[in-house]
Amino acid sequence: MPARRDFVEQGTALEAPKVSETLYRSIVEMLPNAIVIIQPDGSITAANSQTLDLFGLKSLSDFLGRNVFDFILPEERDRVESDLGRVAMSEKLHNQEYRLLRKDRTPFWAEVSGYLIPGTGEKPKGILVTARDISKRKSMEENLRNLSVTDELTGLYNRRGFSLAAEQELKHAHRTKADLVLLFYDMDKLKAINDNYGHAEGDEALKAAAAALRSTFRASDIIARWGGDEFTVLALDVPKGSISVLQHRFDETLERLNGAMGMRYRISFSVGMARCDFEHPLMLQEMLRIADAAMYRKKLGKRIR
């Protein structure tokens, strides 16, 4: 807001003889943001009523005289202390984002700016800080980040999320000489489910399949809906011979699912595999190509196109 910027940045507004204390307080109270004056050591000497809402306080007496670091998440304190030190040296602090604490100790995100208040001689009167709650914006940003790497229907990684996570695990496996297995699953006859029972039922089948994959593999394994009716799993630290145990476990999970849900159709998959070990290191795209080709051969063997 331009009016606020002019008022705050001019610092000398606090000293202007033409502005009475009453008018000054009225202007500060009209501003939508919390306004706090602190000393270089962090002690709070003044605040407006918006500060009460921001920190969940009932009275300014609960705030004044306290140290500002009482209201800052411990992980943020070093950064805040460094930033306030620069403000004390006549630098301005513009729109920095910190995690602060309400009176009940719940954390929240705030956007903070700070300005030095000139005093007489070399000693400043303090630091004027403005703050506003940006928790909703940060939550929306986090949701957007999650949407960019997860599949909305199943909650698994999407293709982008899988590729990012799998590339990191492959780099780690190459360094540590660990064995990895990539499994490429294709749901059998999803088109028939959609055609006979509707796409809503097809979506339920996909969600059930995702749940079966989650219950079969470990939390550390990377599971994704690759797209459409295809799923991928990068299973970590899988010794030779144990992949058949995992596949048997998945088949048993599907059998229980098909029996418990009393479906008018059966959920089944065709699956292909590619292994990466320290004797035969592979890049992600090569593993995907090998596993996809193996899956397609299995599907042809079932005479499913």
C-alpha positions, 0 to 999 in steps of 0.5 A, a space after each residue: 500500500 503506497 500510503 503505508 510505504 510512505 509512512 514507514 519508509 520515511 522513518 522521520 514520520 515518527 519525529 515530524 512535529 506536524 504529526 501529533 501523537 494521537 494522529 500517529 497512533 490513529 494511522 498505525 491502528 488503521 494499517 492492516 499489518 501488525 506493527 512492532 517496535 523492537 530494540 536491537 537486543 530484541 526487546 519489544 517496546 511498542 505494537 499496534 492492536 493488529 499484533 494481538 490477532 497475529 500472535 493470538 494475544 488478548 492484551 498488549 501487556 502479554 507482548 510488550 516487554 517480551 523478547 521478539 525471539 520468544 515468538 520466533 520458531 527456534 529453527 528461524 532464530 539465527 536467520 532473524 538475528 542476522 537480518 535484524 543485525 543488518 537492519 540495525 546497521 541502517 539496512 532495510 529488510 523487505 518482505 522476508 518470510 519467517 515461521 513465527 509462533 503464536 501465544 499457544 506455540 502453534 507455528 505460522 508463516 509471516 511476511 516481515 519487513 523492517 526499518 531503522 527508526 532514527 534517533 538522536 545522535 548515533 543511537 537509533 530509537 529502535 527497529 520498526 517491523 511490519 508483519 502479516 500472516 501468509 499461512 494460507 498462501 504458503 499452504 496453497 504453494 505447498 499444495 501446488 508443489 504437491 500437485 506438480 509431482 503427485 497423481 490427483 486420483 491415487 495420491 501416488 507420484 505422477 510421472 514427473 514425481 517418479 522421475 525426479 525421485 527415481 533419478 536421485 535413488 539411482 545416483 545413490 545406488 550407483 555410489 553405494 553399489 545397491 541393487 534396484 528393481 524397476 517394475 512396470 505394471 499395466 492394468 488388464 482390461 481397464 477399458 472394458 471396466 470403463 466401457 461396461 461400468 463407467 469411468 467412475 468405476 474405472 477410477 475406483 479400480 485404479 485407486 484400489 490398485 494403488 492401495 494394493 501397491 502401497 500395501 505390498 511395497 515399503 514406504 521407502 520404495 517409489 511408487 507412481 501412476 505412470 499414466 492411464 492404467 500404468 504404474 511403476 515401482 522402483 524397489 530399493 535394496 532388493 537382493 536377487 531372487 527376492 523380487 518373486 517374493 514381492 510379486 507373490 505378495 502383490 498377487 495375494 493382495 490383489 486376490 484379497 482385494 478382489 474377494 473383499 470388494 465383491 467386484 463384478 470384475 477382477 483387477 489384474 496386472 501384466 508386469 515387466 521388470 528391469 534390474 540395476 546392480 553394480 555389475 550392470 548399472 542402468 540409467 532410468 530411461 533404459 530401465 523403463 524401456 526394458 521393463 515396459 518391453 517385458 510387460 508388453 510381452 506378458 500382456 501379449 502372452 495373455 492375448 490382451 492388447 
